[in-house]
């Protein structure tokens, strides 16, 4: 009986692997057919797409990379060096993994009130957090904070200011406005991730980029960094070359890094972002299932429909029914800045992750169809 069960299991596993390989081929064929057309139409100089399907210990891994040089489009070979991208808000899911690792280790519990941890920095009355604000609420955009994106570094600075120094300024504290009671509704807030960074740094006495490297990058085996670490430096030998941002005319756009690593600082290739999320969420060895599920399910909210997990947006409603029920079969997060657009998509049931990055804001016209394609293939929606 045991032998028969093992044979049946191995046969089922083989069927699953075959279906994943077929899905990989279909996905690659669609990407190769459509992405160059979209890049030419939008004038996007670089587009990299990576995906991982199935079990984290033996995933089906795919990747396609393209460059547009004038009228010539190049499809890069797998042996060519990868580019890293400044992926803006796609940083948030990676930072959330680090926060979950701290909760796993008992260093910073998800539901511990954070007011006392960061009260010494938030001194103005309008900037004080409401009682009960926790890491879980900040990560899931349910802390009731108004949406503000921490600014980019002023050109006159020698280096980005530490997040604590920036948050202590009057300009920053005016951005931290409580517009709802914690947990009442979800409302996207990048400045909430500045508070995530502040809480982590004050608890550990260590800069967030170093924390993420130690807790996430090194255990999951990727080469990545944060803009704040690279300010004024050439990329290290470990980090690939960085794709420059481009304006609407295709010229290289000089964009200073954001002051907040927690919300918008990651520099990595789509391949490595995919690897981090796939292994981190589905590997089993990195996070206990109960913690990993926090990034794959809607978080508690008194709204009739919550839109966010911890760092990822759940698909909800639509053009014709914006108040419809959320569709938890896939989750996503996009990054957008003046010269860049990127996206990650996660389909939990199929253990499928896709990450795409482009070196122009117009690249959102490349990323959005990829999101729909991935959902169509792995969710059927």
N, C-alpha and C positions, 0 to 999 in steps of 0.2 A: 504493500500500500504506500509506504514511504517513497519507494522508487518510482511508482506510478505518479505520485504527487509531484516529485521533483521533475519528472519528464514533462508533465503537463505545464508546470511552472516555466520550465526552460522553453517550451514551445510557445507559451504566451509571451514570454519576454522577447523571443525572436520575432514574433508577429508585431509586437509593439515597436521593436527596433526597425523592422522593415517599413512600418507605417511612418516612423519618424524620418527615415532616410528618404522615403518618397516625398514627404512634406518638405524636407530640406531641398530636394531637387526642384519641386514646384516653386518654392519660395525664391530660390536662387534664379530660376528662369524668369520669374516675374520681375525681380529686381533688376536683372541685367537688361530686360526688355524695356522697362519704363523709366528707371532712374536717369540714364543718359539723356533721354528726351526731356525730362523735367529740368535737368541741370542746364541743358542748352537753352530751353525756353526762359529760364530765370537768370541765366548767367552766373551760376553757382560754381566757383572754382574747384572746391573739394567736397566730396561726399563719401563718407565711410559708413557702412552698415554691417553690424555683427549680430549673430543670434546663437542661442544655445537652447537645445530641446531635450527633454527627457531627464533621466536620472543624473544627478550632479556628479556621481562617481564615474560615469561613462557617458557623457552627453554627446549628442550630435551637434557639432560645432560648425558654423558657417560664417563667411565673411566676404564682403565685396567692397572694393575701394576704387574710386574714380577721381580723375583730375581733368579739368577742362582748361586747355591752353589755347586761347583764341578760338579757332574753329575746330581744333583737334582735341578729341576726348580720349583719354588713356584709361584703360582698365588695368589696374595694377596686379601684378602676380603675387601669389601668397608669400613668396620669398622676399619681396621688397619690404623695406622698413616701414613700420606703421607711423602715422602721424598721431600726435595727441591734440586734443581740442580743449579750449576753455569752455566748459559745457554749462556755465551759468547755473540755473536752478536745478539741473540734473544732479548737482552736488547734494541736494537735500536727501534723496534716498540713501546715499552712501554715508552721510553724516548720521542719519537715523540708525543705520546698522551699528555704528560706533556707540550710539546712545543705548541701543538694545544690548550690546555687549557689556556695557557698564551696568545695566540692570541685571543681566545674567550673573555678573560677578558680585552683585550686592553693593556696588560702589555708589550708584545713583538710582534708587528705585523709581520706577515710572510714575507712581502715584504719590510720591512725597511732595508736599507743598514746597515751592521754591522761593517764597517771599524772603525768608530769612537768609537764604544762600546769596541772593543778589541785591538785598535791600541797601547795602552800603554804596552801591553804584547808582541805583535809581533813587535820587534824592528829591527830585521835584514832585510836588503833589500829583500832577497829572500823569506822571510816569510810573507811579507805584502799581504793582500788579495786584489784582483782586485776590483776596484770600482763596486758597484752594487751587491756584494755578500750579500745574504739575508738568513734568516732562512729557507725559502722555498727551496732555492737552496742547502743548506747544508743538509737538511733532505732528499732530493731526490737525493743526490749524483750527483748534476749537477753544483757544484761550480767550476769545473775545477781543482780540487786538485788531486795530485798523491795519489795512495793508499799506506798507511802505517798504521800498527796497533800499537797503543801506547803500550809500553813495559809493562811487568809485573814488580812488585815491586822487587827491589834488596833485597836479603835475609838479608843484613846488616841493612836495615831501620827498625826503630821501628814501623813506620806506613806509609801507602801510602802518598806520597806528594800530596798536593792540586794540582788540574789540572793547576791552574795558575802558580804555582811554577815550575811544570814540563815543561809547554809550554815556559817558559821564558829561559830555558836552551839552550845553543847552539846546543846540540844534537837534541833537539825537534824541534827547528826552522829550522834545516836542513831538517826535514821531511816534512815541510809544503811548498810544491812546487806547484806553479801554472803552470799547463801544458796545460790548455785550457782556453779560455775566459769563464766567467760564463754563463751558459745556453746553451753552444754550444753542449755539449753532456753529457751523463750520464756515470760516471766512479766511481765505488765503492771506497769509501775512508773512512776508519775508523777514520783517524785523523780529518776528517770533523766533526765527532760527538764529538771529543774533543773540537772543536771550538763551537759546539752547547752548550756543557756543560759550556764552558767559558763565552759565551754570556749570558746564563741564570744566572749564578752565579754572574756576574758583574752587571747585571740589578737588581737582587733581593737582592744581598748581603747575599745569603743563599746558603749552599752546595746543589748540585743537588740531592743527595739521600733524603734530607729532603724535597726538593721541590716536588719530585715525590711522596713521601709518602703523603704529604698534598694534592696535587692536583689529584692524581690518586689512590693510594692504599686505602686511607681512604674512599673517596667518593664511590669507586666501591666495597668496602668490601672484601679486600684480605689481607693476611699476606705475606709480601715479604720484602726483604732488598737488600742491595748492599754489595758486597765483601768488599769495603772500610770501611763500617761501622762495619763489623764483624772481621776485622783484629785484631788478638790477643785476641779475645773474644770467648766464647762459644755462640752458638745460643740462643736467648732469648726463653722464653716460648711461645711467639707468633709464632715464626718461627719453622717449622718442622725440624727434623734432616736433615743434608745435606749429599747427596750421594757423597762419595769420588770419585775422578778421578782414573782411572785405566790404566796401561800401556798395551802393547800388550800381555804380559804374564799373565795379570789378577792381578798383584800386585798393591797395592794402590800407587798412584803417587802423590807426594807432588808438587803442583803447586801454586806458589804465585799469588795473585790477580793482575789484571791489574791496572795501575794507573788511567785509565779513566773509570769512571762510565757511562759516556754517550755512550760509544761504547761497553763495554764488562763487565759490573759489576753486572748484576742482579742475585739474588739468590731467586728462587721461584719454586713452584711445577708446573707441566704442567696444573693441575687443575686450579690454580690461574692465570696463564698466559692466559689460555683460557677464564676465566671469565673476566679478564681485557679487552682483545681485543673484546670479544663479546659484553659486556655491553658498553664499550667505543665507539665502532663503530656503534652498532645497537640499543643501548638503547634509543636514542633520547633525554634523559634528560642530558647527559654528554656533548655532542658536538652538535651544530647545524648541520643539514645535509650538508650544504655547506663546513664546515670544515672537517667533517668526510669523505666526498667524496675525500678529498685530500690524504687520506691514501688508497683509493680504486681505484684511476684512475692514469694513467700515467701523469707525470708532464710535463709542456712545455719544449721543447728542440728543437734545430734546426736540430737534427738528424731526419732522415726519420722514425725512430722508437725509442721512448723512452722506456727504460727498467724498470724504477723505478717510483713508487708512492712515497709519503713521508714515507720512511723507509721500504717499501715492494717491492720485485721484481715481476714484471709481467712476466708471461710466454710468451716467444717470440721465434719465429723460432723453430728450432729443429735440430737434427743430420743431416737430409737430406736437410734442408732448413734453415740454420742459419740466413739468411737475411729476413726470412718471417715476416709477420705482427705479432704484439704482440697479445697475447690472454688474454684479460683483464678479462676473466671469473674467473680466480683464481690468487691469489698472494701468495708469500711465502717468508720466510727468514730462513736461516740456521745459526746455531752456531757451531763452531768447535774449539777445543783446544786440546792439547796433550792427555788429558784423558777424553774427553767429545764430544758428538755430539747431536744436537737437531735441531728441525725444527718447524715452525708454517706455517699453510696453511689457507688461508681465501678464501671462495667462496661467494662474495657479494650477488649475486642474490638469493642464498639459505640461506643467513645469517648463514653460516656454518663456524666454526672455529675448527681446530685441532692443538694440540700441543703435540709433542713427545720429550722426553729427555732420554738420555742413559748415562751411567757412563763409557764410553770408546770411544776412537776415532773411533774404528771399528764399533761403533753404527751407523755411517752414512749408513752402509749397512742395518740397520734396518729402519732408518728414510726415506731413499729414496723410498723404496717400499710403505711405508705408504703415502707418498706424491702422488705417482701415483694412489694408491687405492682410496684416498679421491677425487682426480680429476675425476677418472673414475666413481665414484658413484654419485658425485654431479655436475659435469660439462659434463660428457659424452665424455671426450677427452682422 
